[in-house]
Amino acid sequence: MGAKIAMPDSDVIAVCGDGGFLMVCQDLATIKEYEIPVVICVLDNRRLGMVSQWQKLFYDKRMSHTDLGQSPDFVKLAESFGVSAERVEEPGEMRETVEKAILSGEPYLIDVIIDPEEILPMVPPGCGLTEIIGEYKVERETPGEILYKPIGKEKSGD
C-alpha cells in the first residue's frame, strides 16, 4: 500500500507467501476502502514456507506446525472484501492474469498455487543473497538489466 501511495503512477505488485498474507489479510479492507490499486500475488502452498524450509533442510525434517490446512480460500476471502481475485494453477496462466490485474486499475488478488514440496531456492541462515541455494537463474540479454516494463501505460520522459 505504501509503495502505491508514494508512487501512484507506478504499477505495484506485492508478492507474499500464504502464511505471511494471513497475518495481514485484514488490509484487503484498507485497499478496497481507499481504492488503492495494488496487485497482491499470494504464493499458496498451504505452508509457513520459510519455517518449513528450515525444518526440512537444517533440522532433519522434524516438521512442526507449518501446515496451514485448507482454509481460507484466498479468492473468496478477497471477494468478501469487495476485492477482485482469481486463482492461477499453471505457470502459463501467470502473465495474462498479472496483466489483467494491473490493467483493471483496482485492488486485485492473485492466488498462485505452488507445490508445497518445492522449497528452493532459498537463502540459508547466516548467509547473504549472493549465497542463495537451489536452482534459480534469471536469463538477461544485458547483465544487470531490469526486465520490468509497465503494462498498458505509455510513460513519457521529463
NORGITA-V265272 format. One record per pair of residues at least 4 apart in sequence whose ideal C-beta (glycine too) atoms are under 7 Angstrom apart, sorted by sequence separation. I is the first residue (numbers start at 0). J is the second residue. D is the distance in whole Angstrom. If there is no record, write none. Layout:
BEGIN
((I/J/D) (I/J/D))
END
This chain:
BEGIN
((0/4/6) (1/5/6) (2/6/6) (3/7/6) (15/19/5) (16/20/7) (17/21/6) (20/24/6) (26/30/6) (27/31/6) (28/32/6) (29/33/6) (44/48/6) (47/51/6) (48/52/6) (49/53/7) (50/54/6) (51/55/6) (52/56/6) (53/57/5) (54/58/5) (71/75/7) (72/76/6) (73/77/6) (74/78/6) (75/79/6) (78/82/7) (88/92/7) (92/96/6) (93/97/6) (94/98/6) (95/99/6) (96/100/6) (97/101/6) (98/102/6) (99/103/6) (103/107/6) (113/117/6) (122/126/5) (126/130/4) (131/135/6) (140/144/6) (15/20/5) (30/35/4) (46/51/5) (53/58/6) (55/60/5) (71/76/5) (77/82/4) (87/92/5) (139/144/5) (149/154/6) (54/60/7) (78/84/6) (87/93/6) (122/128/6) (30/37/6) (54/61/6) (77/84/4) (100/107/4) (123/130/7) (139/146/7) (3/11/4) (54/62/5) (122/130/7) (2/11/5) (54/63/7) (87/96/5) (100/109/6) (122/131/5) (123/132/6) (74/84/4) (121/131/7) (54/65/6) (73/84/7) (74/85/6) (85/96/6) (120/131/5) (121/132/6) (74/86/5) (97/109/7) (120/132/6) (121/133/6) (96/109/6) (119/132/6) (120/133/3) (51/65/4) (119/133/3) (120/134/7) (50/65/5) (119/134/7) (120/135/4) (47/65/4) (46/65/5) (46/66/6) (47/67/7) (83/103/6) (20/41/5) (45/66/7) (46/67/6) (45/67/5) (83/105/6) (87/109/6) (45/68/7) (84/107/7) (13/37/6) (17/41/6) (45/69/7) (82/106/5) (83/107/5) (84/108/4) (85/109/6) (86/110/4) (87/111/5) (88/112/5) (17/42/7) (82/107/7) (87/112/7) (0/26/7) (11/37/5) (12/38/5) (13/39/5) (14/40/5) (15/41/6) (16/42/5) (17/43/5) (82/108/6) (84/110/7) (86/112/7) (17/44/7) (12/40/6) (14/42/7) (17/45/7) (18/46/7) (0/29/6) (18/47/4) (0/30/6) (18/48/6) (43/73/6) (4/35/7) (77/108/4) (3/35/5) (16/48/5) (41/73/5) (3/36/7) (3/37/5) (0/35/5) (73/108/6) (74/110/5) (0/37/6) (73/110/4) (102/150/6) (18/67/6) (31/80/5) (101/150/5) (102/151/5) (17/67/6) (27/77/6) (31/81/5) (101/151/7) (31/82/5) (24/76/6) (28/80/5) (30/82/7) (98/150/5) (27/80/4) (27/82/5) (38/97/7) (38/100/4) (38/101/6) (55/118/6) (52/118/5) (41/108/7) (43/110/5) (51/118/7) (57/124/7) (36/104/5) (43/111/6) (36/105/5) (37/106/6) (38/107/5) (39/108/5) (40/109/5) (41/110/5) (42/111/5) (43/112/5) (44/113/5) (46/115/5) (52/121/5) (36/106/6) (39/109/7) (41/111/6) (43/113/6) (44/114/7) (45/115/6) (34/105/7) (35/106/6) (38/109/7) (40/111/6) (42/113/5) (44/115/4) (31/106/6) (30/106/4) (10/101/5) (10/149/6) (10/150/7))
END
